[in-house]
Amino acid sequence: MSTNDPQPKTAEDWAAEMAAVSRCGDRDSFMRIYDHFFPRVRLYLRGQGSPEAVAEELAQEALLRLWQRAGMFDSGRGSLATWLFRIARNLHIDRLRQERYWVALPEGAEPAEDPPDEPYSRAESYADHVDLARRIERLPATQARLIRMSYFEAKSHSEIAAELGMPLGTVKSGLRRAFLKLQVEVCGGAA
C-alpha cells in the first residue's frame, strides 16, 4: 500500500487499474500494481522453493507478462491476484522443468564423484558456452556488464545497483532488455 493511497484496494479497484493498463498502457496504474504485488509474488515464489535471486527474477517476469498481456485479463473469471499468481506459478513450474536435472543434496552430503578437471566435459557444452559468450559480447556494454554481474558473478540486483551506482529499476530493466535481445538472437527474431 502506498502512502498516497491509505485505503486498501479491493478486487474491483485492481480490476480498474488493469483496465487502465489494458486500455491505454497506463504506466501509473501498472506501477501501483507492480509496487503492491511484486513483493507478494516474490514471497510466494520463495515459499515454492525458489532462491531469492530466482524468485526476484520470476516475479519480475510475471509482472512483465501482466503488462504485455493486460488485454487478456478478465475480471469476470477471477481477481487480478489470482491471475498474476497463476502466471508466477506457471513460470516457476517452467523453470523447474528446465532445471529438472538439478537435485538438491541433503545437508553435509558429498557428491558421488569428483567434478571433471575440465569445465566442459562435452563438445556441445563448450560450443554453447562460446556461443553465449559471443552473443553477450554483441550486447551494448552496460547490458553485457549487467548480465555478467548477475549470472557469472551471482550478484543480486541490489548488489549490482549499489556497485554501479544505478537505480535498482534501471538495473532490472537493463537486464530485462539484455535477456530479450539474447532471446531474439537465439530464436531468430521470435521473442
DODREN-152206 format. One record per atom (N, C-alpha, C): atom name; x negated, y negated, z. Coordinates in steps of 0.1 Angstrom, whole numbers, plus 5000, padded with zeros to 4 digits. Example, Ala and Ser with C-alpha at 12.3 -4.5 7.8 and 13.67 -1.06 7.14 Angstrom:
R  a   px   py   pz
R  N 4868 5057 5078
R CA 4877 5045 5078
R  C 4868 5033 5078
R  N 4872 5022 5071
R CA 4863 5011 5071
R  C 4871 5000 5079
REM end
This chain:
R  a   px   py   pz
R  N 4992 5012 5000
R CA 5000 5000 5000
R  C 4991 4988 5000
R  N 4993 4978 4991
R CA 4985 4966 4990
R  C 4990 4956 5000
R  N 4981 4946 5003
R CA 4985 4936 5013
R  C 4996 4927 5007
R  N 4997 4926 4994
R CA 5007 4917 4988
R  C 5021 4924 4987
R  N 5022 4937 4991
R CA 5034 4944 4989
R  C 5036 4951 5003
R  N 5042 4945 5013
R CA 5043 4950 5026
R  C 5053 4962 5027
R  N 5063 4963 5018
R CA 5072 4974 5019
R  C 5068 4986 5011
R  N 5069 4998 5017
R CA 5065 5010 5009
R  C 5074 5011 4997
R  N 5068 5016 4986
R CA 5076 5017 4973
R  C 5084 5030 4974
R  N 5096 5030 4968
R CA 5104 5042 4966
R  C 5101 5048 4953
R  N 5107 5060 4951
R CA 5105 5067 4938
R  C 5110 5058 4926
R  N 5121 5051 4929
R CA 5127 5042 4919
R  C 5117 5030 4916
R  N 5110 5025 4926
R CA 5100 5015 4924
R  C 5089 5020 4915
R  N 5084 5032 4918
R CA 5073 5037 4910
R  C 5078 5040 4896
R  N 5090 5044 4894
R CA 5096 5047 4881
R  C 5096 5033 4873
R  N 5100 5023 4880
R CA 5100 5009 4873
R  C 5086 5005 4869
R  N 5076 5008 4878
R CA 5062 5005 4874
R  C 5058 5013 4862
R  N 5061 5026 4862
R CA 5058 5034 4850
R  C 5065 5029 4837
R  N 5077 5024 4839
R CA 5085 5019 4827
R  C 5077 5007 4821
R  N 5072 4999 4830
R CA 5064 4987 4826
R  C 5051 4991 4819
R  N 5045 5002 4824
R CA 5033 5007 4818
R  C 5036 5013 4804
R  N 5047 5020 4803
R CA 5051 5027 4791
R  C 5055 5017 4780
R  N 5063 5007 4785
R CA 5070 4998 4775
R  C 5060 4988 4769
R  N 5051 4983 4778
R CA 5042 4972 4773
R  C 5028 4973 4777
R  N 5024 4985 4782
R CA 5010 4986 4787
R  C 5006 4977 4798
R  N 5016 4975 4807
R CA 5013 4965 4818
R  C 5002 4970 4827
R  N 4991 4963 4827
R CA 4979 4967 4834
R  C 4981 4965 4849
R  N 4988 4954 4853
R CA 4991 4952 4867
R  C 4999 4963 4873
R  N 5009 4968 4866
R CA 5017 4979 4871
R  C 5008 4991 4872
R  N 5000 4994 4862
R CA 4991 5005 4862
R  C 4981 5004 4874
R  N 4976 4993 4877
R CA 4966 4992 4888
R  C 4973 4994 4901
R  N 4986 4990 4903
R CA 4993 4993 4915
R  C 4995 5008 4917
R  N 4998 5014 4906
R CA 4999 5029 4906
R  C 4986 5035 4909
R  N 4975 5031 4903
R CA 4962 5036 4905
R  C 4958 5034 4919
R  N 4959 5022 4925
R CA 4955 5019 4938
R  C 4962 5028 4949
R  N 4975 5030 4946
R CA 4983 5038 4955
R  C 4980 5053 4954
R  N 4979 5058 4942
R CA 4978 5073 4940
R  C 4964 5078 4939
R  N 4954 5070 4935
R CA 4941 5076 4934
R  C 4936 5083 4946
R  N 4936 5076 4958
R CA 4931 5083 4970
R  C 4939 5095 4974
R  N 4952 5095 4971
R CA 4961 5106 4974
R  C 4958 5118 4965
R  N 4956 5116 4952
R CA 4953 5126 4943
R  C 4939 5132 4946
R  N 4930 5123 4949
R CA 4916 5128 4952
R  C 4917 5137 4965
R  N 4924 5133 4975
R CA 4925 5141 4987
R  C 4932 5154 4984
R  N 4942 5154 4976
R CA 4949 5167 4972
R  C 4939 5176 4965
R  N 4931 5171 4956
R CA 4921 5179 4949
R  C 4910 5184 4958
R  N 4906 5176 4968
R CA 4897 5181 4978
R  C 4903 5193 4986
R  N 4916 5192 4989
R CA 4923 5203 4996
R  C 4924 5215 4987
R  N 4923 5214 4974
R CA 4923 5225 4965
R  C 4909 5232 4964
R  N 4899 5225 4970
R CA 4886 5231 4970
R  C 4876 5224 4961
R  N 4880 5213 4954
R CA 4870 5206 4946
R  C 4861 5198 4955
R  N 4848 5199 4951
R CA 4838 5190 4958
R  C 4842 5175 4956
R  N 4837 5166 4965
R CA 4841 5152 4964
R  C 4839 5146 4950
R  N 4828 5148 4944
R CA 4825 5142 4931
R  C 4834 5147 4921
R  N 4837 5160 4921
R CA 4846 5166 4911
R  C 4860 5161 4914
R  N 4865 5160 4926
R CA 4878 5155 4930
R  C 4880 5141 4925
R  N 4869 5133 4927
R CA 4870 5119 4922
R  C 4871 5119 4907
R  N 4863 5127 4900
R CA 4864 5127 4885
R  C 4877 5132 4880
R  N 4883 5142 4886
R CA 4896 5148 4882
R  C 4907 5138 4885
R  N 4906 5131 4897
R CA 4917 5121 4900
R  C 4916 5110 4890
R  N 4904 5106 4886
R CA 4903 5095 4876
R  C 4909 5100 4863
R  N 4906 5112 4859
R CA 4911 5118 4846
R  C 4926 5119 4847
R  N 4932 5123 4858
R CA 4946 5124 4859
R  C 4953 5110 4857
R  N 4947 5100 4863
R CA 4953 5086 4861
R  C 4950 5081 4847
R  N 4940 5085 4841
R CA 4937 5081 4827
R  C 4948 5088 4818
R  N 4951 5100 4821
R CA 4962 5107 4813
R  C 4975 5100 4816
R  N 4978 5096 4828
R CA 4990 5089 4831
R  C 4991 5077 4822
R  N 4981 5069 4821
R CA 4980 5057 4813
R  C 4983 5061 4798
R  N 4976 5071 4793
R CA 4976 5075 4779
R  C 4990 5081 4776
R  N 4996 5087 4785
R CA 5009 5094 4782
R  C 5021 5088 4790
R  N 5020 5076 4793
R CA 5030 5069 4801
R  C 5044 5071 4794
R  N 5045 5071 4781
R CA 5057 5072 4774
R  C 5064 5086 4776
R  N 5056 5095 4781
R CA 5062 5109 4783
R  C 5069 5110 4797
R  N 5066 5101 4805
R CA 5072 5101 4819
R  C 5087 5100 4818
R  N 5094 5108 4825
R CA 5109 5108 4825
R  C 5113 5109 4840
R  N 5118 5098 4845
R CA 5122 5097 4859
R  C 5134 5106 4862
R  N 5141 5110 4852
R CA 5152 5119 4854
R  C 5148 5133 4856
R  N 5136 5136 4853
R CA 5131 5150 4855
R  C 5123 5152 4868
R  N 5119 5140 4874
R CA 5111 5141 4887
R  C 5105 5128 4890
R  N 5099 5127 4901
R CA 5093 5114 4905
R  C 5079 5113 4899
R  N 5074 5101 4899
R CA 5061 5098 4894
R  C 5050 5106 4902
R  N 5052 5107 4915
R CA 5042 5115 4923
R  C 5042 5130 4918
R  N 5054 5135 4916
R CA 5054 5149 4911
R  C 5047 5151 4898
R  N 5050 5142 4889
R CA 5044 5142 4876
R  C 5029 5141 4876
R  N 5024 5131 4884
R CA 5010 5129 4885
R  C 5002 5140 4892
R  N 5008 5146 4902
R CA 5002 5157 4909
R  C 5002 5169 4901
R  N 5012 5171 4892
R CA 5012 5182 4883
R  C 5000 5181 4873
R  N 4998 5168 4868
R CA 4987 5166 4859
R  C 4974 5169 4866
R  N 4972 5165 4878
R CA 4960 5167 4886
R  C 4958 5182 4888
R  N 4969 5189 4891
R CA 4968 5204 4894
R  C 4964 5211 4881
R  N 4969 5207 4870
R CA 4966 5213 4857
R  C 4951 5211 4853
R  N 4946 5198 4856
R CA 4932 5195 4853
R  C 4923 5204 4862
R  N 4927 5205 4875
R CA 4920 5214 4884
R  C 4919 5228 4879
R  N 4930 5233 4875
R CA 4931 5247 4870
R  C 4922 5249 4858
R  N 4923 5239 4849
R CA 4915 5239 4836
R  C 4900 5239 4840
R  N 4896 5232 4850
R CA 4882 5231 4854
R  C 4878 5244 4860
R  N 4886 5250 4868
R CA 4883 5263 4874
R  C 4881 5274 4863
R  N 4890 5273 4853
R CA 4889 5283 4842
R  C 4876 5281 4834
R  N 4871 5269 4833
R CA 4859 5266 4826
R  C 4847 5271 4834
R  N 4848 5271 4847
R CA 4837 5275 4856
R  C 4840 5288 4863
R  N 4847 5297 4857
R CA 4851 5309 4864
R  C 4839 5318 4867
R  N 4828 5316 4860
R CA 4816 5324 4862
R  C 4809 5320 4875
R  N 4813 5309 4881
R CA 4807 5304 4894
R  C 4814 5312 4905
R  N 4806 5318 4914
R CA 4812 5325 4925
R  C 4805 5319 4938
R  N 4813 5315 4947
R CA 4807 5309 4960
R  C 4801 5321 4968
R  N 4789 5319 4972
R CA 4783 5329 4981
R  C 4786 5325 4996
R  N 4788 5335 5004
R CA 4790 5332 5018
R  C 4778 5325 5024
R  N 4781 5318 5035
R CA 4770 5310 5042
R  C 4759 5320 5045
R  N 4747 5316 5042
R CA 4735 5324 5045
R  C 4732 5335 5036
R  N 4740 5338 5026
R CA 4737 5349 5016
R  C 4726 5345 5007
R  N 4719 5355 5003
R CA 4708 5353 4993
R  C 4712 5358 4980
R  N 4707 5352 4969
R CA 4710 5357 4956
R  C 4704 5371 4954
R  N 4710 5379 4946
R CA 4706 5393 4944
R  C 4692 5393 4937
R  N 4689 5384 4929
R CA 4676 5384 4922
R  C 4671 5370 4921
R  N 4658 5368 4919
R CA 4652 5355 4918
R  C 4656 5349 4905
R  N 4658 5336 4904
R CA 4662 5330 4892
R  C 4650 5331 4882
R  N 4652 5331 4869
R CA 4641 5332 4860
R  C 4632 5320 4861
R  N 4619 5322 4858
R CA 4609 5311 4858
R  C 4612 5300 4848
R  N 4618 5304 4837
R CA 4621 5295 4826
R  C 4635 5289 4829
R  N 4637 5276 4827
R CA 4650 5270 4830
R  C 4661 5275 4820
R  N 4657 5281 4808
R CA 4667 5285 4799
R  C 4664 5300 4795
R  N 4672 5309 4799
R CA 4669 5323 4796
R  C 4673 5328 4783
R  N 4682 5320 4776
R CA 4687 5324 4762
R  C 4684 5312 4753
R  N 4683 5316 4740
R CA 4680 5306 4730
R  C 4692 5296 4728
R  N 4705 5302 4730
R CA 4716 5293 4728
R  C 4717 5283 4739
R  N 4713 5287 4751
R CA 4714 5277 4763
R  C 4704 5266 4760
R  N 4692 5269 4755
R CA 4682 5259 4752
R  C 4687 5250 4741
R  N 4693 5256 4731
R CA 4698 5248 4720
R  C 4709 5238 4724
R  N 4718 5243 4733
R CA 4729 5235 4738
R  C 4723 5223 4746
R  N 4712 5226 4754
R CA 4706 5216 4762
R  C 4700 5205 4753
R  N 4693 5209 4743
R CA 4686 5200 4733
R  C 4697 5191 4726
R  N 4708 5198 4722
R CA 4719 5191 4715
R  C 4725 5180 4724
R  N 4727 5184 4737
R CA 4733 5174 4746
R  C 4724 5163 4749
R  N 4711 5166 4750
R CA 4701 5155 4753
R  C 4701 5145 4741
R  N 4701 5151 4729
R CA 4701 5142 4717
R  C 4714 5133 4717
R  N 4726 5139 4720
R CA 4738 5131 4720
R  C 4738 5121 4730
R  N 4732 5124 4742
R CA 4731 5114 4753
R  C 4722 5102 4748
R  N 4711 5106 4741
R CA 4702 5095 4737
R  C 4708 5086 4727
R  N 4718 5090 4719
R CA 4725 5082 4710
R  C 4736 5073 4716
R  N 4739 5075 4729
R CA 4748 5066 4736
R  C 4741 5052 4738
R  N 4749 5042 4741
R CA 4743 5029 4745
R  C 4735 5032 4758
R  N 4725 5024 4760
R CA 4715 5026 4771
R  C 4722 5027 4784
R  N 4731 5018 4787
R CA 4738 5018 4800
R  C 4746 5031 4802
R  N 4754 5035 4792
R CA 4762 5047 4793
R  C 4753 5059 4795
R  N 4742 5060 4787
R CA 4733 5071 4789
R  C 4727 5072 4803
R  N 4724 5060 4808
R CA 4718 5060 4822
R  C 4729 5064 4832
R  N 4741 5060 4830
R CA 4752 5064 4839
R  C 4754 5079 4839
R  N 4754 5085 4827
R CA 4755 5100 4826
R  C 4744 5107 4833
R  N 4732 5102 4830
R CA 4720 5109 4837
R  C 4721 5108 4852
R  N 4724 5096 4857
R CA 4725 5094 4872
R  C 4736 5103 4878
R  N 4748 5103 4871
R CA 4759 5111 4876
R  C 4757 5126 4876
R  N 4752 5131 4864
R CA 4752 5145 4863
R  C 4739 5152 4865
R  N 4728 5145 4861
R CA 4715 5151 4862
R  C 4709 5148 4876
R  N 4712 5136 4881
R CA 4707 5133 4894
R  C 4717 5135 4905
R  N 4729 5139 4902
R CA 4740 5143 4911
R  C 4744 5131 4920
R  N 4744 5119 4915
R CA 4747 5108 4923
R  C 4762 5105 4922
R  N 4768 5101 4933
R CA 4782 5097 4933
R  C 4784 5084 4926
R  N 4796 5081 4922
R CA 4799 5069 4915
R  C 4795 5057 4924
R  N 4798 5058 4937
R CA 4795 5047 4947
R  C 4780 5045 4948
R  N 4772 5056 4948
R CA 4757 5055 4948
R  C 4752 5048 4936
R  N 4757 5052 4924
R CA 4753 5046 4912
R  C 4756 5031 4912
R  N 4768 5027 4916
R CA 4772 5013 4917
R  C 4763 5005 4925
R  N 4759 5011 4937
R CA 4750 5004 4946
R  C 4736 5003 4940
R  N 4731 5013 4935
R CA 4718 5013 4929
R  C 4716 5004 4917
R  N 4727 5003 4909
R CA 4726 4994 4897
R  C 4732 4981 4899
R  N 4738 4978 4911
R CA 4744 4965 4914
R  C 4756 4963 4905
R  N 4763 4973 4902
R CA 4775 4972 4893
R  C 4788 4974 4902
R  N 4799 4968 4898
R CA 4811 4971 4904
R  C 4815 4986 4902
R  N 4821 4992 4912
R CA 4825 5006 4911
R  C 4833 5009 4899
R  N 4843 5001 4896
R CA 4852 5002 4885
R  C 4844 5002 4872
R  N 4834 4994 4871
R CA 4826 4993 4859
R  C 4818 5006 4857
R  N 4813 5012 4867
R CA 4806 5025 4867
R  C 4816 5035 4862
R  N 4827 5036 4867
R CA 4837 5046 4864
R  C 4842 5045 4849
R  N 4845 5032 4845
R CA 4849 5030 4831
R  C 4838 5033 4821
R  N 4826 5030 4825
R CA 4814 5032 4817
R  C 4812 5047 4815
R  N 4813 5055 4826
R CA 4812 5070 4825
R  C 4824 5075 4816
R  N 4836 5070 4818
R CA 4847 5075 4810
R  C 4845 5072 4795
R  N 4840 5060 4792
R CA 4837 5057 4778
R  C 4826 5066 4772
R  N 4816 5069 4780
R CA 4805 5078 4776
R  C 4810 5092 4773
R  N 4818 5097 4782
R CA 4824 5110 4780
R  C 4832 5111 4768
R  N 4840 5101 4765
R CA 4849 5101 4753
R  C 4840 5101 4741
R  N 4829 5093 4741
R CA 4820 5093 4729
R  C 4814 5106 4727
R  N 4809 5113 4738
R CA 4803 5126 4737
R  C 4814 5136 4732
R  N 4826 5135 4736
R CA 4836 5144 4732
R  C 4840 5142 4718
R  N 4841 5130 4713
R CA 4844 5127 4699
R  C 4833 5133 4690
R  N 4821 5131 4694
R CA 4810 5136 4686
R  C 4810 5152 4686
R  N 4813 5158 4697
R CA 4814 5173 4697
R  C 4825 5178 4689
R  N 4837 5171 4690
R CA 4849 5176 4684
R  C 4851 5171 4670
R  N 4841 5164 4665
R CA 4842 5159 4651
R  C 4852 5148 4649
R  N 4853 5140 4659
R CA 4863 5129 4658
R  C 4876 5131 4664
R  N 4879 5143 4670
R CA 4892 5146 4676
R  C 4890 5145 4691
R  N 4892 5134 4697
R CA 4891 5132 4711
R  C 4902 5138 4719
REM end
